[in-house]
Amino acid sequence: MMYSNLSKIKPKLRTSGQITGNFGKTKVKAGSNLSDLGMSTKDNIKVVRKSDYITRLYKAFDTTTDPKLKKFCYTEIKKYLIQTNQWKAN
């Protein structure tokens, strides 16, 4: 007859590693990494007026050959014109 010694195996207590309350994940500080998004340490922040931005978009649209940039400029100009009720659909 063969005897098994399974009854003699003792479960190992967890005596090593970090003690956490997050089901094995190391403890994390509360809050979001994105909470300071938009904050700046600069003293002077230059804000561009919409009219200047649209002028720059028109200039970029006319001078670029990049199709992605052309599409971006077109959609931004279109959004602005729709907002100001200046958009005339064909």
C-alpha positions as CSV (number, residue, x, y, z in Angstrom):
1,M,0.0,0.0,0.0
2,M,1.2,3.5,-0.8
3,Y,0.7,6.2,1.7
4,S,0.4,9.8,0.8
5,N,1.9,12.5,2.9
6,L,-0.6,15.2,1.6
7,S,-1.9,15.5,5.1
8,K,1.5,16.6,6.3
9,I,1.8,19.6,4.0
10,K,1.3,22.8,5.9
11,P,0.1,25.9,4.1
12,K,2.8,28.6,3.9
13,L,2.0,31.8,5.7
14,R,2.7,34.9,3.8
15,T,5.7,36.3,5.5
16,S,7.4,38.0,2.6
17,G,6.5,40.8,0.2
18,Q,4.6,44.0,0.6
19,I,1.6,44.2,2.8
20,T,-1.2,45.8,0.8
21,G,-4.8,46.5,1.2
22,N,-5.4,46.6,-2.6
23,F,-5.6,42.8,-3.3
24,G,-1.9,42.5,-4.2
25,K,-1.5,45.9,-6.0
26,T,0.9,48.2,-4.3
27,K,-0.8,51.1,-2.5
28,V,-1.5,54.2,-4.6
29,K,-1.9,57.8,-3.6
30,A,-5.4,59.2,-4.0
31,G,-6.1,61.5,-6.9
32,S,-5.6,61.5,-10.6
33,N,-2.4,62.1,-12.6
34,L,-4.5,64.4,-14.8
35,S,-5.6,66.7,-11.9
36,D,-3.0,69.3,-12.7
37,L,-3.6,69.2,-16.5
38,G,-3.8,72.7,-17.9
39,M,-1.8,74.2,-15.0
40,S,1.3,76.1,-15.9
41,T,4.4,77.4,-14.1
42,K,4.9,80.1,-16.7
43,D,4.6,83.7,-15.6
44,N,3.3,85.0,-18.9
45,I,0.9,82.9,-21.0
46,K,0.1,84.3,-24.4
47,V,-3.5,83.7,-25.4
48,V,-4.2,83.9,-29.1
49,R,-7.4,85.7,-30.3
50,K,-9.8,83.7,-32.5
51,S,-9.3,86.1,-35.4
52,D,-5.5,85.6,-35.3
53,Y,-6.0,81.9,-35.0
54,I,-8.3,81.8,-38.1
55,T,-5.9,84.0,-40.0
56,R,-3.1,81.6,-39.2
57,L,-5.3,78.6,-40.3
58,Y,-6.0,80.3,-43.7
59,K,-2.3,81.0,-44.2
60,A,-1.4,77.4,-43.3
61,F,-4.1,76.0,-45.6
62,D,-2.9,78.1,-48.5
63,T,0.8,77.2,-48.1
64,T,0.9,73.6,-47.1
65,T,1.0,70.5,-49.3
66,D,0.3,68.1,-46.4
67,P,-3.2,66.6,-46.8
68,K,-3.6,66.0,-43.1
69,L,-2.8,69.6,-42.2
70,K,-5.1,70.8,-45.0
71,K,-8.0,68.7,-43.6
72,F,-7.3,70.0,-40.1
73,C,-7.3,73.6,-41.2
74,Y,-10.4,73.2,-43.3
75,T,-12.4,71.6,-40.4
76,E,-11.2,74.2,-37.9
77,I,-12.2,77.1,-40.2
78,K,-15.5,75.4,-41.0
79,K,-16.2,75.0,-37.2
80,Y,-15.5,78.7,-36.7
81,L,-17.6,79.8,-39.6
82,I,-20.5,77.6,-38.5
83,Q,-20.3,79.1,-35.0
84,T,-20.4,82.6,-36.3
85,N,-23.2,81.8,-38.8
86,Q,-20.9,82.7,-41.8
87,W,-20.9,79.2,-43.3
88,K,-22.6,78.9,-46.6
89,A,-23.1,75.3,-47.7
90,N,-23.0,74.5,-51.4
